[in-house]
Amino acid sequence: MWDNPTMTTTADSKKRIVLSTAKPGDVFDVHRQGSGQFLLVRLARPEPGARMNRTQCLRAISAAPLHPKMGWEMLKALTREP
């Protein structure tokens, strides 16, 4: 019983509660278990990946599909009335 002590807490006006063992940035999955009982499951944070260097960033930017395939003059010609 001492390994898992009972903890009670009160929600504030914005329906928030404070957990003594939670750290900033922790994410919990909330499961409803019957009449007014909830189970909080702490979700594991993914490990951050390695940072890209300058060459890798430039390569990713040039390979990104979200850059224009036509020039401004062609775009003006297609969108303006004659």
Z-matrix of the N, CA and C atoms (Angstrom, degrees):
N
C 1 1.439
C 2 1.539 1 110.70
N 3 1.333 2 118.32 1 -32.99
C 4 1.456 3 120.75 2 -178.29
C 5 1.524 4 111.79 3 -74.27
N 6 1.330 5 117.92 4 -19.91
C 7 1.463 6 120.28 5 178.41
C 8 1.517 7 111.23 6 -71.85
N 9 1.311 8 117.65 7 -31.49
C 10 1.461 9 122.94 8 -179.96
C 11 1.522 10 109.50 9 -125.44
N 12 1.338 11 117.78 10 75.37
C 13 1.470 12 118.73 11 -177.79
C 14 1.527 13 111.14 12 -67.69
N 15 1.316 14 115.79 13 150.44
C 16 1.452 15 121.67 14 177.63
C 17 1.517 16 108.96 15 -75.70
N 18 1.316 17 116.47 16 134.03
C 19 1.450 18 120.59 17 -179.68
C 20 1.519 19 108.19 18 -125.48
N 21 1.300 20 116.96 19 133.00
C 22 1.456 21 120.95 20 174.44
C 23 1.521 22 108.01 21 -116.36
N 24 1.302 23 115.50 22 147.15
C 25 1.458 24 121.48 23 179.55
C 26 1.517 25 108.42 24 -147.58
N 27 1.313 26 117.35 25 160.85
C 28 1.463 27 122.57 26 -177.74
C 29 1.516 28 109.11 27 -119.74
N 30 1.306 29 116.59 28 136.29
C 31 1.462 30 121.46 29 178.28
C 32 1.524 31 109.84 30 -76.27
N 33 1.335 32 116.20 31 146.14
C 34 1.469 33 119.60 32 177.26
C 35 1.526 34 109.59 33 -87.70
N 36 1.325 35 117.35 34 -170.79
C 37 1.466 36 121.04 35 -175.63
C 38 1.533 37 112.69 36 -65.96
N 39 1.332 38 116.92 37 -20.67
C 40 1.471 39 120.52 38 178.28
C 41 1.527 40 111.88 39 -98.62
N 42 1.329 41 116.76 40 15.41
C 43 1.459 42 124.76 41 177.53
C 44 1.524 43 112.47 42 64.45
N 45 1.333 44 117.29 43 34.55
C 46 1.455 45 122.53 44 177.76
C 47 1.514 46 109.09 45 -103.87
N 48 1.337 47 115.28 46 149.83
C 49 1.457 48 120.57 47 174.65
C 50 1.524 49 108.48 48 -127.58
N 51 1.330 50 116.18 49 159.32
C 52 1.458 51 122.09 50 178.72
C 53 1.519 52 107.89 51 -111.49
N 54 1.334 53 116.10 52 127.10
C 55 1.460 54 120.99 53 175.93
C 56 1.521 55 107.98 54 -106.62
N 57 1.319 56 117.23 55 128.59
C 58 1.458 57 120.54 56 -174.54
C 59 1.522 58 112.80 57 -66.94
N 60 1.327 59 117.98 58 -27.39
C 61 1.469 60 119.79 59 -177.74
C 62 1.521 61 112.90 60 -95.04
N 63 1.318 62 117.98 61 -3.63
C 64 1.463 63 120.87 62 -179.17
C 65 1.522 64 110.09 63 -79.42
N 66 1.337 65 114.46 64 147.70
C 67 1.459 66 121.17 65 177.17
C 68 1.520 67 108.31 66 -113.39
N 69 1.322 68 118.79 67 155.21
C 70 1.466 69 120.10 68 177.46
C 71 1.528 70 110.70 69 -56.25
N 72 1.320 71 116.02 70 132.37
C 73 1.456 72 121.11 71 179.87
C 74 1.514 73 114.33 72 93.91
N 75 1.334 74 118.55 73 -9.17
C 76 1.462 75 120.54 74 177.68
C 77 1.526 76 109.75 75 -65.24
N 78 1.329 77 115.33 76 144.16
C 79 1.456 78 121.48 77 179.62
C 80 1.523 79 107.69 78 -120.35
N 81 1.330 80 116.11 79 134.00
C 82 1.454 81 121.65 80 -178.44
C 83 1.521 82 110.06 81 -121.68
N 84 1.325 83 115.47 82 145.49
C 85 1.454 84 122.43 83 172.06
C 86 1.526 85 106.35 84 -99.92
N 87 1.330 86 117.57 85 129.42
C 88 1.464 87 122.05 86 -175.60
C 89 1.525 88 108.88 87 -103.51
N 90 1.328 89 115.99 88 125.03
C 91 1.465 90 122.24 89 177.17
C 92 1.527 91 107.99 90 -115.88
N 93 1.313 92 116.89 91 128.77
C 94 1.468 93 121.25 92 176.72
C 95 1.529 94 107.84 93 -83.94
N 96 1.331 95 116.23 94 131.24
C 97 1.463 96 120.96 95 -177.39
C 98 1.521 97 110.79 96 -124.51
N 99 1.295 98 116.63 97 66.78
C 100 1.456 99 119.07 98 176.14
C 101 1.517 100 112.62 99 92.31
N 102 1.324 101 115.50 100 -147.32
C 103 1.459 102 121.84 101 -170.75
C 104 1.526 103 111.96 102 -76.07
N 105 1.312 104 116.41 103 91.15
C 106 1.458 105 121.46 104 173.56
C 107 1.517 106 115.57 105 74.19
N 108 1.311 107 118.83 106 13.14
C 109 1.458 108 121.15 107 178.24
C 110 1.516 109 109.47 108 -107.01
N 111 1.320 110 115.84 109 141.33
C 112 1.451 111 121.71 110 -178.71
C 113 1.521 112 109.41 111 -129.60
N 114 1.313 113 115.75 112 147.97
C 115 1.454 114 122.03 113 174.92
C 116 1.524 115 107.04 114 -117.38
N 117 1.339 116 116.32 115 123.64
C 118 1.462 117 121.33 116 177.94
C 119 1.521 118 108.12 117 -100.75
N 120 1.328 119 116.06 118 128.12
C 121 1.461 120 121.84 119 177.88
C 122 1.519 121 107.25 120 -116.90
N 123 1.327 122 116.16 121 120.38
C 124 1.464 123 120.08 122 179.49
C 125 1.525 124 108.46 123 -73.45
N 126 1.327 125 115.85 124 128.04
C 127 1.456 126 121.45 125 178.70
C 128 1.525 127 109.26 126 -90.43
N 129 1.311 128 116.05 127 139.71
C 130 1.466 129 120.75 128 -179.23
C 131 1.520 130 109.70 129 -74.78
N 132 1.330 131 115.20 130 136.20
C 133 1.458 132 119.92 131 177.34
C 134 1.522 133 109.30 132 -79.69
N 135 1.333 134 117.41 133 137.84
C 136 1.463 135 118.00 134 175.76
C 137 1.525 136 109.69 135 -71.26
N 138 1.319 137 115.67 136 145.94
C 139 1.453 138 120.57 137 178.20
C 140 1.526 139 109.22 138 -69.68
N 141 1.318 140 117.71 139 135.05
C 142 1.470 141 118.58 140 178.99
C 143 1.525 142 110.43 141 -66.53
N 144 1.313 143 115.26 142 141.69
C 145 1.451 144 120.53 143 179.48
C 146 1.518 145 111.33 144 -76.58
N 147 1.303 146 114.89 145 171.00
C 148 1.460 147 119.80 146 178.99
C 149 1.528 148 109.40 147 -69.43
N 150 1.333 149 116.31 148 144.30
C 151 1.463 150 120.79 149 179.61
C 152 1.519 151 109.82 150 -72.57
N 153 1.328 152 115.43 151 146.86
C 154 1.457 153 120.04 152 178.49
C 155 1.523 154 109.32 153 -82.75
N 156 1.328 155 115.27 154 146.83
C 157 1.459 156 118.56 155 174.40
C 158 1.525 157 109.14 156 -87.24
N 159 1.322 158 117.18 157 179.35
C 160 1.463 159 121.70 158 -175.16
C 161 1.528 160 112.18 159 -60.61
N 162 1.313 161 117.31 160 -43.49
C 163 1.466 162 121.09 161 -179.44
C 164 1.526 163 111.14 162 -62.64
N 165 1.327 164 116.92 163 -43.27
C 166 1.462 165 120.29 164 179.27
C 167 1.524 166 111.18 165 -65.79
N 168 1.332 167 117.82 166 -37.35
C 169 1.474 168 121.18 167 178.26
C 170 1.521 169 110.47 168 -63.90
N 171 1.326 170 117.28 169 -47.33
C 172 1.467 171 120.48 170 -179.87
C 173 1.518 172 111.12 171 -63.19
N 174 1.324 173 117.26 172 -38.41
C 175 1.467 174 120.73 173 178.22
C 176 1.527 175 110.54 174 -65.20
N 177 1.334 176 118.00 175 -40.28
C 178 1.466 177 121.93 176 179.26
C 179 1.524 178 110.84 177 -66.99
N 180 1.337 179 116.99 178 -39.98
C 181 1.464 180 120.33 179 179.14
C 182 1.519 181 110.95 180 -64.41
N 183 1.334 182 116.91 181 -43.11
C 184 1.470 183 119.40 182 -178.96
C 185 1.521 184 111.96 183 -70.13
N 186 1.329 185 118.12 184 -26.50
C 187 1.468 186 121.12 185 179.45
C 188 1.526 187 112.66 186 -88.42
N 189 1.330 188 118.05 187 -7.15
C 190 1.464 189 121.28 188 -177.95
C 191 1.529 190 110.21 189 -65.25
N 192 1.325 191 117.92 190 138.10
C 193 1.458 192 120.89 191 -178.66
C 194 1.526 193 113.97 192 -76.85
N 195 1.305 194 118.34 193 -5.39
C 196 1.458 195 120.77 194 -174.19
C 197 1.526 196 112.23 195 -99.25
N 198 1.297 197 117.23 196 50.80
C 199 1.456 198 120.11 197 172.27
C 200 1.522 199 108.16 198 -130.70
N 201 1.336 200 118.44 199 148.75
C 202 1.458 201 121.57 200 -172.72
C 203 1.529 202 112.18 201 -64.12
N 204 1.328 203 114.66 202 142.31
C 205 1.463 204 121.26 203 179.60
C 206 1.528 205 111.19 204 -99.60
N 207 1.334 206 117.78 205 -7.97
C 208 1.460 207 120.38 206 -179.29
C 209 1.517 208 109.75 207 -128.64
N 210 1.315 209 116.01 208 159.16
C 211 1.454 210 120.89 209 -179.63
C 212 1.523 211 111.85 210 -80.89
N 213 1.357 212 114.89 211 169.36
C 214 1.460 213 120.02 212 -178.66
C 215 1.515 214 112.36 213 -63.98
N 216 1.326 215 117.40 214 -39.02
C 217 1.470 216 120.15 215 -178.67
C 218 1.519 217 111.19 216 -62.93
N 219 1.318 218 117.85 217 -42.21
C 220 1.466 219 120.81 218 178.73
C 221 1.536 220 109.97 219 -66.01
N 222 1.328 221 117.62 220 -39.31
C 223 1.457 222 121.27 221 178.24
C 224 1.520 223 111.49 222 -64.05
N 225 1.343 224 117.32 223 -42.21
C 226 1.462 225 120.99 224 177.23
C 227 1.520 226 110.96 225 -61.58
N 228 1.329 227 115.99 226 -42.63
C 229 1.464 228 120.22 227 -179.27
C 230 1.532 229 111.12 228 -63.68
N 231 1.305 230 118.48 229 -35.83
C 232 1.460 231 121.13 230 -178.69
C 233 1.518 232 112.95 231 -78.31
N 234 1.335 233 118.51 232 -27.13
C 235 1.466 234 120.24 233 -172.53
C 236 1.528 235 114.24 234 -104.45
N 237 1.317 236 118.67 235 -12.84
C 238 1.467 237 121.68 236 -179.41
C 239 1.515 238 110.42 237 -95.64
N 240 1.328 239 114.48 238 145.99
C 241 1.471 240 118.81 239 175.42
C 242 1.531 241 108.62 240 -78.85
N 243 1.346 242 117.22 241 142.66
C 244 1.463 243 119.70 242 -179.21
C 245 1.507 244 113.30 243 -71.13
